[in-house]
Amino acid sequence: MPPDDAPVYEASFRPSDTLAEAFAEFVAVVRQLRRDCPWDREQTHASTRHLTLEEAYEVAAAIDAGDPDALEGELGDLLLHGLFHSRIAEEAGRFTLESVLRRETRKLIRRHPHVFGEEAAETPEDVKQTWEAAKRAERESGGEPDGGSEDDEAPPSALDGVPEALPALLRAERTQQKAAAAGFDFCTDADSWAQVEEELREFRRADGASQEEREEELGDLLFALAVHARREGLVAENALRGATEKFARRFRRIEPRLTEDMSSEAMKRLWEEAKEGEKGGGNREKD
């Protein structure tokens, strides 16, 4: 494993003058905005947190749309937020953009010993195991904070690094993945499906219970579904996003024909028409 101060890229690679110039100009613009723009100047990490999240989602939307032009623009917006937060921290004397870049570079080198060291990794699964092993070593040594609990007295956990701000379904997936990587994965595919059925029965039995109890049972059901999805090699977050997009697309198709006094039967007929319309247009969706 190379030391932290070892070269971070192959000798054959150097950033081009134009790339270095573009990045330097970007940094200079962000610094001037913080100095001269009244709005930018008064912003904090907290006041722009939601905007940073929105930019990350817009990157994801551009990827889903398969739109390279939109992706280029959204990546620029997200990069802006990285520079902006770094500048806020630098002004407060906490850290700098340079320290952010160097820290991330060292982390990448540390977690890719099959590239920058002597270890071997032949498959993507090997790489995942190497990555998780490196993170465990970091936690145990206290060398690289990786998010998670802010309680300094709490012992290191395999679940450290799963941001609490993630969307609930995505956080459920990542939490399960972390636990499984640590060896806590005791159920088979059949067991996970049986657990889904059991949680569904418990949710149904909770009918008439308090809202808090019903929400707890619903949460257990959703978590069990996320577990089963992971066992099946599916990404629950993507599946739900796709289902939501499908609903929105069909709703927009029938929305102009909706009336305030429309019966539920009439709505069902419109919905079936929307589904048939998609099939007629070559859409392979079944429901």
N, C-alpha and C positions, 0 to 999 in steps of 0.2 A: 504494500500500500504506500503510495507516495506521501510525503509530508504535506501539511496544509499549505506550505509556501511553495510547493512544486509548481511548475508550469501547468496551466489549466487547459491548454489545448495543444494539439500537435504543432511541431515546429513549422510544418508546411502551411499552417493556417494563420493568417493575420487579418484582422478586420480591415476592409478597404478604406481608403481615405474618404470616400463618399459616405460609407456607413458611419465611420467615426464622426464625420462632419454633421451628418443628419442627427445622430444621437446627441451630440454636443449642442446643436441648435435647439433640439427639443428640450433638453435640460435648461438651457438659458431662457427659453420662453416661459417654462413653468416657474422659474425663479422670478422672472419679471412680473408675471401675473400675481404671485404672492406679494410682491413689493408694491405694485402700482394699481392693481384692480381692487376696489373697495370690497366687492363680493368675495373674491378669492382670498383676500387678506384676512377676512374674519372667519373663514372656515376652520373647522377642527376635524380630528379623526371622527368624532362622534357625529358631527353635523353632516358629514359626507358618507357615512357608513352605508346608508340606504342607496345612495347613488352608485357606490362601488358595487353593491350587490346587483343593482339593475344592469350595470354594464356587463357583469359576468353573465347574467341571463340573456342579454342581447347577443353576446358572443355565441352562446348555445343556440339561440334562435337562428342566427345566421348559418351556423353549421347544419342545423336541421333543415334549413331551406336550401342548402346546397348552393348558396350564393357567394362566390368568391369576392365580388366587389363589396358586398355588405360585410363579409367577414373581415376584409382588410380594414374597413372603417371602424368596425366594432373592436378589433384588436388594438387599434390605435387609441380608442377611447379608454379601454381597460389599462393599457400601458400608461396612459396619462394618470390614471388613478394611482398606480404604483409609484410613479415619480412624485405625484402631489403629496401622498401620505409620507413619502420619504423626506420631502422638503419640510413638511410640518414638523416631523420628528427632529430633523437637523436643526431647525430654528430653536427648538426647545432643548437642544443638547443631548438628545436621547440616542440617536444613531444617524447615519448618513446614507445616501444612495450608494456610495462606494462600499460601505460596510454591508449593506443589503446584498449587493451583487457578489461580493467576495464570500459572504457567508453561504449564499445559495450555491455558488460554484464549488466551494469546499464540500458542501453536503452532497452534491451530485457525484463528485469524485469518490467520497467515502462510501456512498451507497452503490457504486458501480465498480467493485473490485475486479470484476471480470473484464472490464475495459481498461481501467487505470492501474490494476494490480496483477496479482499472479493467480487469482482464482479463476475457475472455469464455470461458464453457464452456457449450456447448449440450446436451451429452449426458453420460451417466455415464462414458463412455470418456474424454471430454475432461477430466472431473474427475479421473479416475485419473491421467492424464498430468500434469496440473497438480500433483497431490499428490506424485507421484514427482519431478517437477522441483524442487519446493520442498525436498524431503528431500535431493536431491543438492546443492542450493545450500547447505543447512545443513551437510552433511558437509564440503563443500569449504572453507567459511568457518570451520568449527569452532565455529559458533554454537550448535548444539543437539545435545548428545549423544543418540544414538538407540539405545543398547544395542550389542550385538555384542561384538567383541573387547575385552578389558580391557588389551591391550598398547598403551601410549601411543605406541610407536614404529611400530606397524603403520599403513600408509597407509589412508585412508578407502576403504571398499568398498561396492558396491551391496548386499552381503549384510549389512551392519551393520543391526541392528534385527530380525534374525530370532532370537528367543530360543532358546538352546540347550536350555532346559527344556521346549520344546514337545514334544508327543508326536511320535514319529519320523516318522510318515506326514504329519502336518500340517507339520512342519518341512521335509520334502522338498518339499511343495507350495509353501510360502512361499519356499523357497530358489530353486526354479525360476522362480517368478513374479518375484522380484527380478532374477534373471539375465536373464530375457526382457525386463523393463522397461528393462534397461540395454543392450538390443540383442543379447544373446547368446541367439539362438533360431534355430539354423541348420537344424533338421529340419522336414520337412513332416509332415502327419498320417500319410502312408504310411511315411515314414522312422521315425516313432516306433513304429508297430506292428511294423515289421521289427526294430527294436531290442528290443522285447519278446520276439519270437520267438527272436532271437539269444541274449538273456540266458537264456531258458528252456532252450535247447539247452546253453548253458554250465553251467547249474545241473545239468542231467541228467548231463552229462559229469563233473561233480565228484563223482558217486556213488563212494564209496570213498576220497575224499580226506579230509584232516583236517577236524575240526569248524570250525576257523578259516577254512579255504578254502571250505568249503560255506556258512558264514554270509556270507562276502564275496560269493559268487555269488548267494545268496538276496537279499542287500541290493541288489545290482545289478539283479536282476529286479524287486524291489518298487519301486525308484526308477524303472526304466523304465516300469512300469505307471502310476506317479504322473505321469510326463511325458506319457504317452499320454492319461491322463484329463484333464489340463489342456488338451491340444490339442483334445480333444473337448468342452471346456466343462463337464466333470464335476468334482465335488469328491470326490476319492478318500477323504478323511476321512469325509464323509457316507455314501459308498457302503459303506465298511467298517463303519461304525456300524450302518447299516441291515441289512447282512448278519448282523452279530453279534446284533442284536435279533431278527431272524427266526429264527436258530438257537436263541436262548434261549427264544423263545416256543414253538417246536415241541418243544424238549426238555422244557419244563415240562408240555406236553400228554401226553407219553409217560412221563415220569419215574415216576409211581406204578405203572406196569406193568413196570418194569425189574426183573430178578432177577440175582443174582450169576452164575448159570450159564447165562444166556441166550446163545444162539448169535448169531453175526454176522448170519446170515440172518434170524433172528427180529427182530433190531434193525432191519434194513433194512426189513422188513415194517411194523414200528411206525412207522418214519420216513415211509414212503410213506403210511401212514394219516394221519399228522399233516399231511402236505402236502395230501392230499385233503380232510381236514377243514377246512383253511383255504380251499380253493377252494369248498367247499360253503357256507362262511360268507360268501361274497362277496369273498374275498381274491383279488386279481388276480395274486399272485406265481406265477412259473412254476417255480421250483426251490428 
